């Protein structure tokens, strides 16, 4: 059988038919129901002219329906297109047009926005609306999600190709969204990482996957994963959904569209969650605060079921990890990666500390200078991190950016997402950040994440972002926007001195502005656009 998500999930549904696969509040679906509902939706899609290779947008909050719809799309050998639900009208039109989407499945709360842009999307032939608690009426011209499922018989199972293209759109740090294309079979193989964490060999075929899931079932060890971050982003849908599903597991999502750390821990306690997927400190800090608050109130959460927490894409500081481990011993896995590929990881447990931004790289990961030389360990030279081995095909409809990001060096294909790092004597790497966000100050290149890391080691600081502000003397002034931890009161001068003790003097902030909240995207990633505008505004007011 072919390595394809739909084919593997169909086989897994026969191994664990009565076990839960999707949990969102009180809405629980078994593997049998998951497969049946996706097959019925697949029939509806084909009836309306959607065929193999079609692109279908998912404009949906974290929910059971997101994963059902994705499965249905895979069943007809089509490609799901993740739609960022924070996008405004022009961004939505760009994404749906650029991806050549022919259908859109959306939550009812977005109906007004869909109605406003429908006339600008002539290629979309089918709109499917998912009822939610917004009380929005069914948009004219749209079809109701549950009605479609009820009215259609399950689509018969079909043969598919491992050479189909899977795609995920990424916003990156600059520019418009880009569709990162993967070979379906290779990508499926890449999602078997959960078996490694479970101490099992990774399957290399559908048959081996079925055998592995059967063993997990017999041992009562199928994973239960809480995905805290959005399914519309890679960390959420890959680590939080696809990985546990390939193990016959259960995916728990939260009905609340805003981060509520207490609700997350309540879900852990209720559903005996084994694995938690987050995105760095943006999730980990509030979750640590919630654990502290519950303990201080004399009503600590029971998190004894948790075996691991996994994060990718954003800084997860050692101090926050230490705080989490004080509450419970578990494996904290900090993955180094991007939509363009995985490059390494950092693992921390009680008695095994890991430094912030320091990673053990994969065997196929290298660090190259800009002229193509391998960076020598311990040299202190800064280079570009390159992911080898499992590598995307390229960017959808963008050969120029594909050529710049995906390169062949000495016969091997590498992905260069844009991260800079140094290689330590022991072969580990220290991540510095994206080159596109680097600050040029007095001819020196400074990476914001390195400065942010130093600032966040101060106990009075809750969160921060660092940007460059145009300056006639320095070219760019290193400027920090920070928020206090509860009870924090460190002064600007003392915080700058704190950074000077940890980094070269030229990397210290020239200005620190204290704000009520550091703004981040819904997936926890830095909102540098906001930070830049706010820093310029505050510095302009300061110097006026």
GIWO-V140430 format. One line per field, one symbol per residue. ss: DSSP state (a for helix, b for strand, c for the rest). phi: phi as a letter, one per 40 degrees, with the letter a starting at -180 (. if undefined). burial: I if it has 24 or more other C-alpha atoms within 12 Angstrom, else O. A space follows every 10 residues. Layout:
ss=???
phi=???
burial=???
This chain:
ss=ccccaaaaaa aaaaaccccb bbbbccbbbb aaaaaaaaaa aaaaaaaccc ccccbbbbbc cccaaaaaaa aaaaacccbb bbccccccaa aaaaaaaacc bbbbbbbaaa aaaaaaaaaa cccccbbbbb cccccccccc ccbbaaaaaa accccccccc ccccbbbbbb cccccccbbb bbbaaaaaaa ccaaaaaccc cccccaaaaa aaaaaaaacc cccbbbbccc cccaaaaaaa aaaaaccccb bbbccccccc aaaaaaaaaa acccbbbbcc aaaaaaaaaa aaaaaacccc cccccccbbb bbcccccaaa aaaaaaaccc bbbbbbbbcc bbbbbbbbbc cbcccccbbb bcccbbbbcc cccbcccccc cbbbbbbccc cccbbcccaa aaaaabbbbc cbbbbcccbb bbbcccccbb bbbbaaacbb bccbbbcaaa aaaaaccccc bbbbbbbbbb bcccbbbbbb bbbbcccccc caaaaaaaaa ccccaaaccc bbbbcccccb cccccbcaaa aaaaaaaaaa aaac
phi=.ccadccccc cccccbdbcc bbbbgccbbc cccdcccccc ccccccccgc bdgcbbcbbb cdaccdcccc ccccdcgcbc bcbcccccdc cccdcccccg cbaabacdcc dcccdcbdcc bcccbabbbc caccgccccd gcbcdccdcc cbcccdcbcb bcccbbabcb cgcagcdbcc cbcdcccddc ccccccccgb cccbaccccc cccdcccccf bccbbccccc ccbddccccc bcccccbgcb bbbbcccbcb cccccccdcc bfccbbbbbf cdbcccccdc cccccccgbc ccbccccabb bagadbcdcc dccccccaca cbbbccaadc icbiabbbad gbcbcdgbbc ccdccbbbcc cgccccdgcg ccaccbcbgc bcciccfacc cccccbbbbf gbcbbbchcb abbcdcgcbb cbhcccbcbc bfgbcbcdcc cdcccccccc bcaabbbbbd acccgbccbb bbbccdgcad cdcccccccc cbbddccccc abbcbcaccb cccgcccccc cccccccccc cccc
burial=OIIIIIIIII IIIIIIIOII IIIIIOOIII IIIIIIIIII IIIIIIOOOI IIIIIIIIII IIIIIIIIII IIIIIIIIII IIIIIOIOIO OIIIIIIIII IIIIIIIIII IOIIOOOIOO IOOIIIIIII IIOOOOOIIO OIIIIIOIIO OIOIIOIOOI IIOIIIIIII IIIOOOIIII IIIIIIIIII IIIIIOIIOO OIIIIIOIII IIIIOIIOOO IIIIIIIIII IIIIIIIIII IIIIIIIIII IIIIIOIOII IIIIIIIIOI IIIIIIIIII IIIIIIIIII IIOOOOOOOO IOIOIIIIII IIIIIIIIII IIIIIOIIOI IIIIIIIIII IIIIIIIIIO OOOIIIIIII IIOOIIIIIO OOOOIOOOOO IIIIIIIIII IIIIIIOOOO IIOOIIIOOO OOIIIIIIII IIIIOOIIII IIIIIIIIII IOOOIIIIII IIIIIIIIOI IIIIIIIIII OOOOOIIIII IIIIIOOOOI OIOOIIIIIO OOOOOIIIII IIIIOOOIII IIIIIIIIIO IIOIIIOOIO OOOO
